Amino acid sequence: MYPEALVAPMRAELIELGVQELTTPEEVQAILDSKKGTVLVIINSVCGCAASGARPAVRIALQNHKLPDKIVTVFAGVDKAATAKAREYMLPYPPSSPSMALFKDGKLVHFIERLHIEGRTPQMIADNLIAAFNEYC
């Protein structure tokens, strides 16, 4: 478990964008079991590729004209039970932090694994998200 003082700025970076933080398995289940509309789930992380790529990419992608109905986040290594619950919905993909999953009407339709984040610029990652938003939202 990471100290809250360490992760607070990383949490805030997404929350300030209007992303809803989910900290319990019940919150995750309530959102992902609704099966209505589109939901982007961001698995946040303390790693460097989350700071240099994933979170900045979300900031860019949220400027798109088409957006998911809901955008939520869980924090890997911090909110462990919530993250584990979110990952159940992302099968067959293996656990990946950071990562982003887009659901439409309860079905996983797009997934960005860590391997698609590492070594890529925020704009490249955002372009991937935007393409998914434009197709599914």
N, C-alpha and C positions, 0 to 999 in steps of 0.2 A: 504494500500500500504506500502510495506516495503522500508526502505531507501536503495538507491543504494549501499552505502558503506557497508551495511550488506550483501546484496545478491551478490555483485560482485565476491567474492571468490567462492561462490556456483555455479555461472554461469560459471566461469573460469574452474572449475573442469571438467565440461563436454566439454566445448569448446576446451580445451587443448587436449582432446582425439580425436578431429576432428568432434565432434557432431555439427551439424548446428543449431543455435538458430533461432527460429521463434518468432517474436514479434508482428505480426499483424495477424488478421483473414485472410487477403488476402494471406499472405505467407503460412499459414496452408492450405488454400483451394487449392492453386497452387500445393502443394506437394501431398496432399491426393486425389485430383481429377484426378491426372494423370493416376491412375489405371494401372500403368506399374511397374512390379517388386515388390520388397519388401521394406517396410519402417518401421523402428522402431521409435515410438514416445514415448519420455520420458517426463512425467509430473514431473518436478523438484519441489522441495519444500524446505522451510526453516526448516522443522521439523527434529527431531533427527533421525528418521528412514531413511530419505533421506541421511543424512550425514553418518550414521553408516552402512547402508545397501544398499540402492538403487544406489547411485553414485559409491561406491566401487565395487558393483556387475557389473555395466556397464563396468568399467575398466577391470575387469577380463574377462567378456564375450567377449569383443572386441579382445581378444587374440585368439579366436576360428578361425579355418580354414574356416568356412562358416559364412558369415556376410550378413546382409541386404544390399540392394543396397544403401539405404539412411538411415541415423540415424539423427533424429532431436529432438529438445527439446523445450518445452514451460515452462514458470515458473509460477506456480499457485500462486496467491496472488500478483503477480507483473505485468505480462503481461496478465491481466484478459480477455481481448477480444480474444486474441490468444488462451488462455487456454479454454475458453468457446467454441470456434470454434472447437478445437481439440476434445473436449468432445462430440460434436455432432456426430462425426464419431465413437465414442466408445460406443454408445448406443447398447444394453440396460443396460450396466453397469452404475451404479451410479457414480457421481463424486468421485474421489479418488486421494489423493495426499500424497505421490508420487504414481505413477503408470507407467506401460509400456505397450504399445500396438503394436503388430506386424500386419502389413497389407500386404497382398499379392494380387497384381492386384486389389487393391481398396477394398478388403474384409478383415474385421477384422478376423484374424485367431488365435490370442493368446493374452490374456490379463492377466497382473499381477496387482492385486489390492493391495492397502495398506495392507490389511489383510494378503496378501501373502508375505509381506515385513517385517512387524513388527515382532520382535522376532526371525527373521531368520538371519543367518550369510550371509555375502556377497557371500561366496562360494555357499551356498544353493540357493540364488536368481540367481546367475550367472549360476548355473547348470540348472535352470528352463529356463532361456533365451537361453542358449546353445542348450538345447534340441529342443526348438522352431526354432532356427536358422538352426539346422541340418535337421529338418523336412521340413521347408518351404523355405529356402534360397538356 
